[in-house]
């Protein structure tokens, strides 16, 4: 965004200056819509990864000259079972909840500009079915989309967009978009993947970790050790893995690297492994997700350990125990910019302290920033 913002601001300034030269009275929403509707997006890349595309100022200027008008719409997705509507897009991070999970609703409201009296809806993917025509009646309108799960069998990230156009001015392009993202994860059984990445591109790999999993190892390897790539691992809530969140491979050092998540570090849900290519070179890679054959099922009072063999072959295992650390959980509430102090006394045997701060997701849209300072008293 730090690179894109000044570019788009410059494009908007050009459009505004040209409009003033024509003694026009273009509105900000029309400048924004002109840039978005005429932007050029590379083929095969979704709006989720590339936005509207690369601005084309000349085409945007012609859009304004043609006299197209654009309303201002507020779009919010509706999550079943939740009253809040804080998201501008639908995102099923953990896949479908069940076979009956096929409906996605959006609430759309005109909040300014010239709203259209009749909207033509169109989906760009075959797994989303949208109503052909929507006629706003004033006030918020609910638009219901249907997902075809049978067409979303292959694991990966699936993105589909439903666009709404004015029935009286289809050449103006979309008035608003309904963005849908569905993750179809791999199972946790050992699996691998090979691919080639263009310079600066990424590969996203999702896999589901069930409750009680004995651990996961994600390994990234390169066909050419002189090239390089970066491996990231994210937890089901989207945060970086609490162990080691990234590893760099290649540059003549090693042809493969791994991120290992032990059983006590795992949480149930869909994990995401991301492979990132350097900005100047393509990279051929392989990615492998493996699980241990022997896992600790439980540890009862008195030190009784239950171990299970999940593999097909008989194995011999040694069970040992080590003290890894201790954890303390504190709930704190901050008000405004007033600092809040928390005193922690680590055990004498501890050689380091790891601090982890969590914010409720309900506050993400309200808090613009916060800081944490750790001092040794």
C-alpha positions in Angstrom: 0.0 0.0 0.0 2.9 2.4 0.7 3.8 2.1 -3.0 0.3 2.0 -4.5 -1.2 4.9 -2.5 0.9 7.7 -4.1 0.5 6.2 -7.6 -3.3 6.1 -7.2 -3.3 9.6 -5.6 -1.4 10.9 -8.6 -3.9 9.3 -11.0 -6.8 10.8 -9.1 -5.1 14.2 -9.2 -4.7 14.0 -13.0 -8.4 13.1 -13.4 -9.5 16.0 -11.1 -7.3 18.5 -12.9 -8.5 17.4 -16.3 -12.1 17.7 -15.1 -11.6 21.2 -13.9 -10.1 22.1 -17.3 -13.4 21.0 -18.8 -15.3 23.0 -16.2 -16.8 19.7 -14.9 -18.0 18.8 -11.4 -16.9 15.3 -11.0 -17.4 13.7 -7.5 -14.8 11.7 -5.6 -16.9 8.5 -5.9 -16.9 8.9 -9.7 -13.1 9.3 -9.8 -12.7 6.2 -7.7 -15.2 4.2 -9.8 -13.6 5.4 -13.0 -10.1 4.1 -11.8 -11.5 0.8 -10.6 -13.7 0.0 -13.6 -11.0 0.7 -16.1 -8.1 -0.8 -14.3 -6.3 -3.7 -16.0 -5.9 -6.9 -14.1 -3.5 -9.7 -15.3 -5.3 -12.8 -16.4 -5.5 -15.7 -13.9 -5.1 -13.4 -10.9 -8.1 -12.7 -8.6 -9.3 -9.5 -7.1 -8.2 -10.8 -3.7 -4.6 -10.9 -4.7 -4.4 -7.9 -7.1 -7.3 -5.6 -6.3 -9.0 -3.9 -9.2 -5.8 -4.0 -11.2 -3.3 -1.5 -12.7 -4.8 2.0 -13.2 -5.3 3.2 -16.7 -5.6 7.0 -16.5 -6.6 7.5 -20.1 -9.4 5.0 -19.9 -10.5 6.4 -16.6 -10.6 9.9 -18.2 -12.8 8.6 -21.1 -15.1 6.9 -18.5 -15.7 10.3 -16.9 -16.1 12.1 -20.3 -18.8 9.5 -21.2 -20.9 10.9 -18.3 -21.2 7.7 -16.3 -22.5 8.1 -12.8 -21.8 6.0 -9.7 -23.7 5.5 -6.5 -22.0 4.9 -3.2 -22.8 1.5 -1.7 -22.0 -0.1 1.6 -21.5 -3.8 1.3 -21.4 -6.2 4.3 -21.4 -10.0 4.4 -23.6 -11.8 6.8 -22.2 -14.7 8.8 -24.8 -17.2 10.0 -25.1 -17.2 13.8 -23.5 -13.7 14.1 -25.4 -10.5 14.5 -22.6 -8.2 13.4 -21.9 -7.3 9.8 -18.4 -5.9 9.9 -16.8 -7.6 6.9 -16.9 -6.2 3.3 -16.4 -9.7 1.9 -17.3 -13.3 2.7 -14.4 -15.5 3.8 -14.8 -19.1 4.8 -11.3 -19.6 6.3 -12.1 -23.1 7.6 -14.0 -24.4 4.6 -17.7 -25.3 4.7 -19.3 -26.0 8.1 -21.4 -28.8 6.6 -23.0 -30.2 3.4 -25.9 -27.8 4.0 -23.6 -24.7 4.2 -24.4 -23.4 0.7 -25.9 -19.9 1.2 -24.0 -16.6 1.6 -25.9 -13.4 2.2 -24.8 -9.8 1.7 -26.5 -6.7 3.0 -26.1 -3.8 0.5 -27.2 -0.2 1.2 -27.0 2.9 -1.0 -25.4 5.7 1.1 -24.9 8.4 -1.5 -24.6 9.3 -5.1 -27.1 8.2 -7.8 -28.4 4.7 -6.9 -29.6 2.5 -9.7 -33.2 1.5 -9.9 -32.5 -1.9 -11.3 -29.3 -4.0 -10.9 -28.0 -6.8 -13.2 -26.0 -9.4 -11.2 -23.3 -11.6 -12.7 -20.9 -14.2 -11.2 -17.5 -14.8 -12.7 -17.3 -18.4 -11.4 -19.5 -21.4 -11.9 -19.7 -22.3 -8.2 -21.6 -19.2 -7.3 -25.2 -18.6 -8.4 -26.6 -15.1 -8.0 -30.0 -13.6 -8.7 -30.1 -12.3 -12.3 -31.9 -9.0 -11.4 -32.2 -7.1 -8.1 -34.6 -4.2 -7.8 -33.8 -2.0 -4.7 -36.8 -0.9 -2.8 -35.2 1.7 -0.6 -33.2 1.0 2.5 -30.8 -2.0 2.9 -31.3 -4.9 0.6 -30.2 -8.5 1.2 -28.7 -10.4 -1.7 -28.5 -14.2 -1.4 -25.8 -16.2 -3.2 -25.7 -20.0 -3.4 -22.5 -22.0 -3.4 -22.2 -25.3 -5.3 -19.9 -27.4 -3.0 -19.7 -30.1 -5.7 -17.6 -27.7 -7.8 -15.2 -26.9 -5.0 -13.7 -30.3 -4.4 -10.1 -29.5 -5.2 -8.0 -28.2 -2.3 -6.9 -24.6 -2.4 -8.1 -21.0 -2.2 -11.2 -20.3 -4.4 -12.2 -16.7 -5.1 -15.4 -15.7 -6.9 -16.9 -12.2 -7.5 -20.4 -11.2 -8.2 -20.8 -7.8 -9.8 -23.8 -5.5 -9.9 -24.3 -3.2 -12.9 -27.0 -0.6 -13.6 -29.5 -2.0 -16.1 -29.6 1.4 -17.8 -25.8 1.9 -18.1 -24.1 -1.5 -18.3 -21.1 0.2 -20.0 -20.2 2.0 -16.8 -19.0 -1.2 -15.3 -19.8 -2.6 -11.8 -21.4 -0.4 -9.2 -20.3 -2.7 -6.4 -18.8 -6.2 -6.0 -19.7 -9.1 -3.7 -16.3 -10.9 -3.0 -16.4 -14.5 -1.9 -13.4 -16.6 -0.7 -13.6 -20.3 0.2 -10.7 -22.3 1.5 -10.8 -26.0 0.7 -8.1 -27.5 2.9 -6.1 -30.7 2.5 -6.4 -33.4 5.1 -3.5 -33.9 7.6 -2.4 -37.2 5.9 1.2 -36.8 4.5 1.1 -35.1 1.1 3.4 -33.1 -1.2 3.2 -30.5 -3.8 5.5 -29.3 -6.7 5.2 -26.0 -8.6 7.0 -23.1 -10.1 6.6 -19.5 -9.0 7.0 -16.3 -11.0 9.2 -13.5 -9.5 7.5 -11.9 -6.6 4.6 -14.3 -6.5 3.3 -16.6 -3.7 1.8 -20.1 -3.3 -0.7 -20.6 -0.6 -1.3 -24.1 0.8 -4.0 -25.0 3.3 -4.3 -28.1 5.5 -6.6 -29.1 8.3 -5.2 -30.1 11.7 -7.7 -32.0 13.8 -7.9 -31.9 17.6 -5.3 -34.1 19.2 -2.8 -34.1 16.3 0.6 -35.2 17.3 2.5 -32.6 15.4 3.2 -31.3 11.9 6.3 -30.7 9.9 6.2 -28.4 6.8 9.2 -28.7 4.5 10.1 -26.4 1.6 12.7 -27.6 -0.9 14.2 -26.0 -4.0 15.2 -27.7 -7.3 18.1 -25.2 -7.6 19.9 -24.4 -4.3 21.3 -21.2 -5.8 17.8 -19.7 -6.0 15.9 -18.7 -2.8 12.4 -18.7 -1.3 10.7 -18.0 2.0 8.4 -20.3 3.9 5.7 -18.9 6.2 3.3 -20.7 8.5 0.1 -19.2 9.8 -2.3 -20.5 12.4 -6.1 -21.0 11.9 -6.9 -17.5 13.2 -4.5 -16.0 10.6 -1.7 -15.1 13.0 1.9 -16.2 12.4 2.8 -19.6 13.9 3.6 -19.2 17.5 6.8 -21.2 17.2 8.9 -20.1 14.2 6.8 -18.2 11.7 9.2 -18.2 8.7 12.3 -19.8 7.2 14.4 -18.8 4.2 15.9 -21.5 2.0 18.5 -21.4 -0.8 21.1 -18.8 -1.6 23.7 -21.6 -1.7 23.1 -22.4 2.0 20.5 -25.2 2.1 18.2 -26.8 -0.5 15.4 -27.3 2.1 14.1 -25.9 5.4 11.3 -27.1 7.8 9.0 -25.5 10.3 8.0 -28.0 13.0 4.9 -27.6 15.1 4.9 -29.9 18.1 1.6 -31.3 19.6 1.5 -28.7 22.4 1.8 -25.8 19.9 -1.0 -27.0 17.6 -4.6 -25.9 17.7 -7.5 -27.4 15.8 -8.3 -25.7 12.5 -6.9 -24.9 9.1 -3.3 -23.9 8.8 -1.8 -22.0 5.9 1.7 -22.5 4.5 2.9 -19.8 2.2 5.9 -20.0 -0.2 7.1 -16.6 -1.4 9.5 -16.1 -4.4 12.0 -13.3 -4.5 11.0 -10.2 -6.4 13.6 -10.7 -9.2 13.7 -14.5 -9.8 11.4 -17.4 -10.5 11.8 -20.5 -8.3 10.9 -24.2 -8.7 10.0 -25.7 -5.4 8.4 -28.6 -3.6 6.3 -28.4 -0.4 5.7 -31.4 1.9 3.4 -31.7 4.9 4.2 -34.7 7.1 2.9 -36.0 10.5 4.5 -38.2 13.1 3.5 -41.9 13.2 3.7 -42.0 17.0 1.8 -39.5 19.1 1.1 -38.9 22.8 -2.6 -39.3 23.3 -2.7 -38.1 27.0 -0.8 -37.7 30.1 -2.7 -38.6 33.3 -2.1 -37.7 36.9 0.9 -39.6 38.2 2.8 -39.5 34.9 0.9 -42.2 33.1 1.4 -41.6 29.3 -0.8 -43.0 26.6 1.0 -43.4 23.2 -0.6 -44.4 19.9 0.9 -45.6 16.7 -0.9 -44.0 13.7 1.2 -45.7 11.1 0.9 -49.1 9.5 4.2 -50.5 10.7 5.3 -51.6 14.1 7.7 -49.1 15.7 9.8 -48.8 18.9 9.5 -45.5 20.8 11.2 -43.9 23.8 9.1 -41.7 26.0 10.8 -38.9 28.0 9.7 -35.8 29.7 11.3 -32.3 29.9 10.2 -29.1 31.6 9.7 -26.7 28.7 8.4 -23.7 30.6 5.5 -22.2 32.5 2.6 -20.0 31.3 0.7 -17.2 32.9 -2.5 -15.6 31.4 -3.6 -12.1 32.3 -6.6 -10.1 31.2 -6.0 -6.4 31.0 -8.1 -3.4 29.9 -6.8 -0.2 28.5 -8.6 3.1 28.3 -7.6 5.7 25.7 -3.9 6.5 25.7 -3.4 6.0 29.4 -0.5 3.5 29.9 -1.1 0.3 31.9 1.7 -1.5 33.8 1.7 -5.2 34.5 4.4 -6.8 36.7 5.6 -10.3 36.0 8.1 -12.3 38.0 9.6 -15.2 36.0 10.8 -18.4 37.8 14.5 -18.5 38.8 15.2 -21.4 36.3 13.8 -19.5 33.3 16.4 -18.3 30.8 13.9 -16.2 28.7 10.4 -14.8 28.7 8.1 -14.8 25.7 5.3 -12.2 25.6 2.2 -12.8 23.5 -0.6 -10.2 23.2 -4.0 -11.1 22.0 -6.8 -8.7 21.0 -10.5 -9.8 20.6 -11.4 -9.7 16.9 -14.4 -7.5 17.8 -11.9 -4.7 18.6 -9.8 -4.9 15.3 -11.9 -2.3 13.5 -11.8 0.1 16.5 -8.1 0.1 17.5 -5.8 1.9 15.1 -2.6 0.9 17.0 -1.1 0.1 20.4 2.4 -0.5 21.8 4.0 -2.8 24.3 7.3 -1.9 26.1 9.1 -4.5 28.2 11.6 -3.3 30.8 13.8 -5.3 33.2 13.3 -3.9 36.7 
